[in-house]
Amino acid sequence: MVKMKIFKNFKIPRKYFNSIILIGNFDGVHLGHQKLFKKAKEFKKKYKNKIGVITFNPIPKMFFNKNLKNFKLMNMSQKIEHFKKQNIDFLIDQKFSKNFSHIKADSFIKNYLNKKIKTKFLFVSNNFKFGNKREGDINLLKFYEKNYNYKLIIPYPLKKYKKIISSTLIRKLLSNGKLNIANKLLGKNWEIEGEVRRGRKVGSKIGFATCNIDISNYIIAKPGVYSVKVKLYKRSKKINGIANLGYRPTFNQKKILLEVNLFNFRRNIYNHKIRVEFIKFIRSEKKFKNIKLLTNQIKKDIKIAKKSLN
């Protein structure tokens, strides 16, 4: 695995000039993104250039729409982990601000892609938009190719189930409870990373202690019950469990919450960071008339979860 260097802006050492550059949000680092990385690695092998990724934080769509809270498929630390797996040489994790958003498209090409980092090969998707008011597109990038001595590469989008794989499609699938298909398009199981918070101890009171995780800006998958595997950061082996993502209608909760019951695990892990891997969607969230009906259903859910995790 290549040791990836991370930069917070376009001020990079000269040894990273003339690289193969990929620009995008890369939310989820799905199979379509992985195809892009594979193509970039073919260029690296042929031309001996380094591979660099330019991404923006926050995601521009979230920057412009402050009400768009639950949107991301993964956080930045997860992205970095997957970039490293793809053997990326360096990452420019550019802060997306009001000033940065005002940069004209032609100025971004001239002053950033050319002057600052001397881009040699530029990989973008066919619907890539950039610059002030999203005025730049692949046509503008093609127009400036010879002027600034780079080669534009637009790989053909990857299709599965007769649809182009995209982060937007995967978000929609998760929202509709199609976890199985979403995981296939991601090329891995969807995960949420978060800190275990103290809750109302409702689970403990009914015999099913849970870890409560703040889902932060993650996309809200369909509220319901899931079988999961959980990674604790000081433990190499994953722990099987069952999770409820939702509003706990039986207890009239208003805020979305991820609660995880870990099988055969009793340690106190408050304030610990954990990663929850979603394996199977078991059922939609439901309001029960009383606690007994709820606990009976939880027992049935656990049986299904354990079977799916074997």
Buried (B, 14 or more C-beta within 10 A) or exposed (E): EBEBBBBEEBEBEEEBBBBBBBBBBBBBBBBBBBBBBEBBBEBBEEEEBBBBBBBBBBBBBBBEEEEBBBBBBBBBEBBBBBBBBBBBBBBBBBEBEEEBBEBBBBEBBBEBBBEBBBBBBBBBBEEBBBBBEEEBBBEBBEEBEEEBEBBBBBBEBBEBEEEBBBBEBBBEBBBEBBBEBBBBBBBBBBBBBBBBEEBEEBBEEBEBBBBBBBBEEBBBBBBBBBBBBBBBEEEEEBBBBBBBBBBBEBEEBEEBBBBBBBEEBEEEBEEEBBBBBBBBBBEEBBEBEEBEEBEEBBEEBBEBBBEBBE
